[in-house]
Amino acid sequence: MKGKVLIVLALFFALEFHAQKENSAGFVPPKEMVYKIVDGDTLKMQFLYPEKIKQKKAYPAIVFFFGGGWNGGTITQFEDQAKYFASRGMIGVLVDYRVKSRHGTTPFEAVSDAKSAMRFVRANAHKFHIDPNKIVASGGSAGGHLAAATATLDRLDEATDDLSISAKPNALVLYNPVIDNGPEGFEYKRMGGRHMEISPMHNIKGGTPPTIIFLGTKDALIPVATIEKYKTKMEAVGSRCDIFLYKDQTHGFFNKPRSNGEFYVKTTREADIFLKSIGYLKGKPKI
């Protein structure tokens, strides 16, 4: 039935856990899981783990949403970042979601998928050895929008989601994110008069989780003034918002293939320091 969503758990847990070798602690980490089936589309997430998992320990997680204007993109965009944070003792999660080119959907469905993904991770945190109170949402561009949306939007939940499980992350790491969909923001007309439902800028409230944002000063899509306004609004409600600006850098500057990885390294290091400051990492950055 169109619109019906099936959250499939038992079968895929059994298949993944049976198919993979146990690590030295006896835990069998799943590499890929289906988190949602909607309108015939199967949506998956991929996991990257620390080398050794302690059986009785719960680890912080960082959930990545790829960019692509809600039109396209690839689940592996943030694989390098996820691998790094796995090496630092976090569990990296790469999320697929519906986009226009593959599913004929709008940004609104993408938000619903992102919220479903966050709920899936939190609901099954004990099975993944994840601390449900230390889940970071991250992403770039439209993926940054989705991460911020899970933290700020009260609506756009999938009809069959269990709303007793929070989709709200405990922290945000955002790479040139789309955070304003209002009249002066990104893709305002595409929102069809519904920007108040989907724009993180217009839904900041007390309790919005601590956030770090990376932006190039020559980003043609996300003005520096927009990010500065977001920071001001965050701080007005008592929420932390750190901004790092990179001179003369353009949209997507943080991706590892760009500039021989220079800004991948710089942004990853700052994200590491930020996550340490909120108690999710220990020691010095390894990058």
TILUM-195496 format. One line per 5 residues: number of its first residue (from 1); for each residue x, y, z of C-alpha. Coordinates in steps of 0.25 Angstrom, whole numbers. Each point is the difference from the previous one (the first is absolute). Layout:
! TILUM-195496
NUM) X Y Z ~ ...
END
This chain:
! TILUM-195496
1) 0 0 0 ~ 6 14 -4 ~ 5 7 12 ~ 1 -12 9 ~ 13 -1 6
6) 6 -13 6 ~ 11 0 9 ~ 7 -13 -1 ~ 9 -5 11 ~ 0 -15 4
11) 3 -6 -14 ~ 11 10 -4 ~ 7 -1 14 ~ 0 -15 -1 ~ 6 1 -14
16) 11 10 3 ~ 4 -6 13 ~ 1 -14 -5 ~ 8 4 -13 ~ 11 8 7
21) 12 -4 9 ~ 0 3 14 ~ 10 10 5 ~ 9 -4 12 ~ -11 5 10
26) -10 -9 -6 ~ -9 10 -6 ~ -4 -1 -15 ~ -1 14 -5 ~ -10 1 -12
31) 6 7 -12 ~ -14 4 -6 ~ -14 0 5 ~ -14 4 -6 ~ -6 10 8
36) -12 3 -8 ~ -9 -5 -11 ~ -9 11 -6 ~ -8 0 -13 ~ 8 -12 -5
41) 13 7 3 ~ 10 -7 9 ~ 9 9 8 ~ 13 -4 6 ~ 10 5 10
46) 15 -5 0 ~ 8 -1 13 ~ 15 2 3 ~ 5 -4 13 ~ 13 1 9
51) 10 -11 -3 ~ -4 -6 14 ~ -14 0 6 ~ -1 -3 15 ~ -12 -8 3
56) -6 8 11 ~ 4 14 -5 ~ -9 10 -7 ~ 7 9 -10 ~ -4 14 -5
61) -5 0 -15 ~ 1 10 -11 ~ -11 -2 -11 ~ 3 6 -13 ~ -10 5 -11
66) 6 3 -14 ~ -2 12 -8 ~ -6 3 -14 ~ -11 10 1 ~ -10 -11 4
71) 2 -4 -15 ~ 11 -10 0 ~ 12 -4 8 ~ 7 -12 5 ~ 0 -7 13
76) 15 -1 0 ~ 3 15 0 ~ 4 1 15 ~ 7 -14 0 ~ 13 6 3
81) -5 8 12 ~ -8 -12 5 ~ 13 -9 -1 ~ 8 11 8 ~ -10 1 11
86) -1 -15 1 ~ 15 0 2 ~ -2 10 11 ~ -10 -9 7 ~ -13 4 -6
91) -10 -8 -8 ~ -2 6 -14 ~ -13 -1 -7 ~ -3 3 -15 ~ -14 2 -3
96) -7 -1 -14 ~ -13 8 -2 ~ -10 3 -11 ~ 4 10 -10 ~ -7 6 -12
101) 9 -7 -11 ~ -2 -14 5 ~ -13 1 7 ~ -8 12 -5 ~ -1 6 14
106) 1 14 6 ~ 8 5 11 ~ -11 -3 10 ~ 1 -15 -2 ~ 15 1 2
111) -2 6 13 ~ -10 -11 4 ~ 11 -10 -4 ~ 10 7 8 ~ -9 0 13
116) -3 -15 -3 ~ 15 -3 0 ~ 3 7 13 ~ -12 -7 6 ~ 5 -13 -5
121) 14 2 5 ~ -5 4 14 ~ -10 -11 1 ~ 10 -10 -3 ~ 12 6 7
126) 2 -11 9 ~ 1 -10 -11 ~ 11 9 -7 ~ 7 3 13 ~ -3 15 -2
131) -3 9 12 ~ -14 5 -3 ~ 3 13 7 ~ 13 3 -8 ~ -5 0 -15
136) 5 11 -9 ~ -6 4 -13 ~ 8 5 -11 ~ 0 3 -15 ~ 4 10 -11
141) -9 9 -8 ~ -14 -6 -1 ~ 5 -11 9 ~ 4 11 10 ~ -14 5 -1
146) -6 -14 3 ~ 10 -1 12 ~ -5 13 5 ~ -14 -3 -3 ~ 0 -12 9
151) 5 9 11 ~ -10 11 -2 ~ -13 -4 -7 ~ -12 -5 8 ~ -8 -5 -12
156) 3 -8 -13 ~ 0 -13 7 ~ -3 -13 -8 ~ -14 -4 3 ~ 4 -14 6
161) 12 5 8 ~ 0 -2 15 ~ -1 14 5 ~ 3 -5 14 ~ 15 -1 -5
166) 7 13 -2 ~ 6 3 -14 ~ 8 12 6 ~ 15 -2 0 ~ 8 4 12
171) 10 9 -8 ~ 2 5 -14 ~ 12 0 -9 ~ -4 8 -13 ~ 7 2 -13
176) -5 12 -8 ~ -14 -3 4 ~ -13 5 -6 ~ -6 5 12 ~ -9 11 -5
181) -12 -3 -9 ~ -7 13 2 ~ -2 11 -11 ~ 15 4 1 ~ 5 -14 1
186) 3 -12 -8 ~ -11 -6 -10 ~ -11 8 6 ~ -9 -1 -12 ~ 2 -15 0
191) -6 -1 14 ~ -14 4 -5 ~ -4 10 11 ~ 4 -11 11 ~ 14 6 4
196) -4 2 14 ~ -2 -15 1 ~ 14 -4 -5 ~ 9 12 2 ~ 10 -3 12
201) 2 15 1 ~ -15 2 3 ~ -1 -11 10 ~ 11 3 10 ~ -4 -1 14
206) 5 -3 14 ~ 7 -13 1 ~ 5 0 -14 ~ 13 -9 1 ~ 14 6 0
211) 5 2 -15 ~ 12 2 -8 ~ 0 6 -14 ~ 10 0 -11 ~ -1 10 -11
216) 8 6 -12 ~ 0 15 -1 ~ -3 -1 -15 ~ -11 -10 1 ~ -10 4 -11
221) -11 -7 6 ~ 1 3 15 ~ 4 14 4 ~ 8 2 12 ~ -10 10 5
226) -10 -12 1 ~ 9 -8 8 ~ 3 12 9 ~ -15 2 2 ~ -2 -14 4
231) 10 1 10 ~ -6 12 6 ~ -14 -6 1 ~ 6 -13 6 ~ 8 8 11
236) -13 8 3 ~ -7 -13 4 ~ 12 -4 8 ~ 6 -10 -10 ~ 14 -1 -4
241) 4 2 -15 ~ 14 1 -4 ~ 4 5 -14 ~ 12 -3 -8 ~ 2 9 -13
246) 10 -4 -10 ~ 5 11 -9 ~ -3 0 -15 ~ -5 -14 1 ~ -12 -4 -8
251) -12 -10 2 ~ 5 -14 3 ~ 14 4 4 ~ 0 -10 11 ~ -1 -12 -8
256) 13 -8 0 ~ 3 0 -15 ~ 0 15 0 ~ 13 8 2 ~ 8 -13 3
261) -8 -2 12 ~ 5 13 7 ~ -14 4 5 ~ -5 -14 3 ~ 12 -1 10
266) -3 14 6 ~ -15 -2 1 ~ 1 -14 6 ~ 10 5 10 ~ -9 11 4
271) -12 -10 1 ~ 9 -9 9 ~ 3 11 9 ~ -14 4 1 ~ -5 -14 3
276) 11 -1 11 ~ -5 13 6 ~ -14 -6 2 ~ 5 -13 5 ~ -1 -9 -12
281) 15 -2 -2 ~ 13 -1 8 ~ 14 4 -3 ~ 6 8 -12 ~ -5 -1 -14
286) 7 -10 -8 ~ 0 8 -13
END
